[in-house]
């Protein structure tokens, strides 16, 4: 049956219909059309329209429209639009609705999205590590970002990935400062010598709460996204928690790699599943060594 469904999607009328539905939502997103309007346009009943759309897109028409709206709002906020102007531009009735949309899907307010990094000077540099090259960023108070690259050729893309999290910040390359701060990170001996790594969390109150909770996951341990959601007192916010975990700016040090799916699967990892496996294996080796 699954094979037949795929063939129908590729060659049958359903494919053209779903393209028609998506095009309609894209073209009318500023008007925030409801399910009844889409169903009327498609010639379906609302119930059939909902089922049909979710079958082929994996989202309901409302959810699809929310993501279209969110993407457009991000573009506006990244330019010069105010929160209120962005809300009206994307077809929402006011800043409150845009606020709710951001909090639901991004775990941050539109104001936080617009002003992240404003007034900060962030130093950056690169150091070799057991998992390739680590791109590290820091303020005068400590490390605020850590990402990875497979080789020197990948550094620029990795730095860009980290820098875009704080679009309003000033960035200065300072290899000496980064080298000094990063020394304890991949050195287990210094871990056991209780030499702390200074961290600076730049995020919303919700995100920082999630990242702080990740610091409580010991080496060799693993938790699920629902465990984290329960720990931060938001058991029904697993989607927002998952988004915050995925946006963890200080990889490895803040161990988001120790968060797994409910079924024990690795789940996602911003810097690649292979690297997540390598980190977990490396930590297991360190634990075994410490026993000897």
C-alpha positions in Angstrom: 0.0 0.0 0.0 2.8 2.4 0.9 4.4 1.8 -2.5 1.2 2.5 -4.3 0.6 5.7 -2.3 4.1 6.9 -3.3 3.4 6.2 -7.0 0.1 8.0 -6.8 1.7 11.0 -5.2 4.4 11.1 -7.9 2.1 10.7 -10.9 -1.5 11.2 -9.9 -3.9 14.1 -9.3 -3.1 14.3 -5.6 0.3 15.8 -6.3 -1.2 18.6 -8.4 -3.8 19.2 -5.7 -1.4 19.5 -2.9 0.7 21.9 -5.0 -2.4 23.9 -5.5 -3.2 24.0 -1.8 0.4 25.0 -0.9 0.5 27.7 -3.5 -2.8 29.1 -2.2 -1.5 29.3 1.4 1.7 31.0 0.2 -0.1 33.6 -1.9 -2.7 34.4 0.7 -0.6 34.1 3.9 -0.9 37.8 4.6 -4.7 37.3 4.9 -4.3 34.3 7.3 -6.9 32.2 5.6 -8.7 29.6 7.8 -9.4 26.0 7.0 -12.9 26.8 5.6 -11.5 29.1 3.1 -8.8 26.7 1.9 -11.4 23.9 1.7 -13.7 26.1 -0.4 -10.9 26.9 -2.7 -10.0 23.2 -3.1 -13.6 22.1 -3.4 -13.3 19.8 -0.4 -15.2 19.7 2.9 -13.1 21.1 5.8 -12.6 17.7 7.3 -11.4 16.2 4.1 -9.2 19.1 3.4 -7.6 18.8 6.8 -7.0 15.1 6.4 -5.7 15.4 2.8 -3.3 18.2 3.6 -1.8 16.6 6.6 -1.4 13.3 4.8 0.9 14.8 2.2 2.6 17.6 4.1 2.8 16.1 7.6 1.3 19.3 9.0 -2.2 20.7 9.2 -3.0 23.7 7.0 -2.9 25.9 10.1 0.5 24.6 11.2 1.9 25.1 7.7 0.5 28.6 7.6 2.1 29.4 11.0 5.6 28.3 9.7 5.1 30.5 6.6 4.1 33.4 8.8 7.0 32.8 11.2 9.6 32.7 8.4 8.3 35.9 6.9 8.3 37.6 10.3 12.0 36.5 10.9 12.9 38.2 7.6 11.2 41.4 8.6 12.6 41.4 12.1 16.1 40.8 10.7 15.8 44.0 8.7 14.4 47.2 10.2 10.8 46.3 11.0 9.5 46.8 14.5 7.6 43.9 16.2 4.3 45.6 15.7 5.0 46.5 12.0 6.2 42.9 11.4 3.0 41.5 12.9 0.8 43.7 10.7 2.9 42.9 7.6 2.5 39.2 8.0 -1.3 39.6 8.5 -1.6 39.2 12.2 -3.9 41.4 14.3 -1.1 42.7 16.6 2.2 42.2 18.4 0.5 39.8 20.9 -0.3 37.2 18.2 3.3 37.4 16.8 4.6 37.0 20.4 2.5 33.9 20.9 3.7 32.5 17.5 7.4 33.0 18.4 7.1 31.6 21.9 5.2 28.5 20.7 7.6 27.6 17.9 10.9 29.4 18.7 10.8 29.5 22.6 11.6 33.3 22.4 9.8 36.5 21.9 10.1 38.5 18.7 11.9 41.2 20.6 14.5 38.7 21.7 14.9 37.5 18.2 15.4 41.1 16.9 17.9 42.3 19.5 20.0 39.2 20.3 23.6 40.2 20.8 23.0 44.0 20.7 25.8 45.9 22.5 28.1 42.8 22.8 31.6 42.3 21.6 32.3 38.7 21.0 35.8 37.2 20.4 36.2 34.1 18.3 38.9 31.6 17.3 39.4 27.9 16.4 41.2 25.1 18.2 41.8 21.4 17.2 39.8 18.9 19.3 39.0 15.2 19.3 36.1 15.8 17.0 37.7 17.9 14.3 38.0 21.7 14.9 36.1 23.6 17.6 34.9 27.1 16.8 34.7 29.0 20.0 33.2 32.4 20.8 33.5 34.3 24.1 32.7 37.6 25.8 35.0 39.0 28.5 33.1 37.0 31.0 33.5 33.5 29.4 32.5 31.2 26.5 29.2 31.9 24.8 29.4 29.7 21.8 31.0 26.5 20.6 30.5 24.7 17.3 32.4 22.2 15.2 33.9 21.9 11.7 35.4 18.7 10.1 38.4 20.6 8.7 39.8 24.0 8.1 37.7 24.4 5.0 34.6 24.1 7.0 35.5 26.7 9.6 33.9 29.7 7.8 30.6 27.9 7.5 30.7 26.9 11.2 31.6 30.4 12.3 28.8 31.9 10.2 26.4 29.4 11.8 27.4 30.6 15.3 27.6 34.3 14.4 24.1 34.5 13.0 22.7 33.6 16.5 23.8 37.1 17.6 23.3 39.2 14.5 23.7 42.5 16.3 27.0 41.7 18.1 30.4 42.9 17.1 32.9 40.1 16.4 36.7 40.3 16.8 39.1 37.4 16.1 41.3 36.8 19.1 43.0 33.4 18.9 45.1 33.9 22.0 42.1 34.6 24.3 40.1 31.7 22.8 43.1 29.4 23.2 43.4 30.3 26.9 39.7 29.9 27.6 39.4 26.6 25.7 42.3 24.8 27.3 40.2 22.9 29.9 37.3 22.0 27.6 38.8 18.8 26.0 41.2 17.9 28.8 39.6 15.4 31.2 42.6 15.8 33.6 41.6 19.4 34.1 38.0 18.3 34.6 39.1 16.1 37.4 41.2 18.9 38.8 38.0 21.0 39.2 39.0 23.7 36.8 35.7 25.2 35.8 34.9 26.5 32.3 33.4 29.9 32.5 30.1 30.1 30.5 28.0 33.0 29.4 24.4 32.1 28.3 22.9 34.5 25.8 19.3 33.6 25.3 15.8 33.9 26.5 14.8 33.0 30.1 13.2 29.8 28.8 16.3 28.8 26.7 18.7 29.5 29.6 16.6 27.4 31.9 16.8 24.5 29.5 20.6 24.9 29.0 21.2 25.1 32.7 19.2 21.8 33.1 21.4 20.1 30.5 24.5 20.9 32.7 23.0 18.6 35.3 23.3 15.6 33.0 26.4 13.7 34.1 28.9 12.1 31.7 27.8 8.7 30.7 24.1 9.5 31.5 21.3 10.1 29.0 17.9 11.7 29.3 14.9 12.2 27.0 13.4 15.5 25.8 10.4 14.8 28.0 12.7 14.4 31.0 14.2 17.9 30.3 10.7 19.3 29.8 9.6 17.9 33.2 12.8 19.2 34.9 12.2 22.8 33.7 8.6 22.6 34.9 7.1 22.6 31.3 6.0 18.9 30.8 3.6 19.9 27.9 6.3 22.0 26.1 8.4 19.2 24.6 8.4 20.9 21.2 9.7 24.2 22.7 12.2 22.3 24.8 13.4 20.4 21.8 13.9 23.7 19.9 15.9 25.1 22.8 18.1 22.0 23.1 18.7 22.2 19.3 19.7 25.9 19.7 22.2 25.2 22.5 25.0 27.6 21.6 27.8 25.9 23.6 27.9 22.4 22.3 29.8 19.7 24.2 30.3 21.8 27.3 26.5 22.1 27.6 25.9 18.4 26.8 22.9 18.5 24.5 24.4 15.3 23.0 23.3 13.4 26.1 19.6 14.1 25.2 18.1 11.1 23.3 14.8 10.1 21.9 12.3 8.3 24.0 13.0 5.1 22.2 16.8 5.4 22.9 17.6 6.6 19.4 20.2 9.4 19.0 17.7 11.9 17.6 19.1 15.0 15.9 22.3 16.9 16.5 23.1 20.3 15.0 26.7 19.3 14.2 25.9 15.9 12.8 24.9 12.5 14.1 28.3 11.0 13.4 29.9 13.6 15.6 27.2 13.0 18.3 28.1 9.3 18.2 31.8 10.2 18.4 31.3 12.4 21.4 29.3 9.8 23.3 31.9 7.2 22.5 34.8 9.4 23.6 33.1 10.2 26.9 32.5 6.5 27.5 36.2 5.9 26.9 37.1 8.7 29.4 34.9 7.2 32.0 36.5 3.8 31.5 40.0 5.3 31.8 39.1 7.2 35.0 38.2 3.8 36.6 41.7 2.5 36.1 
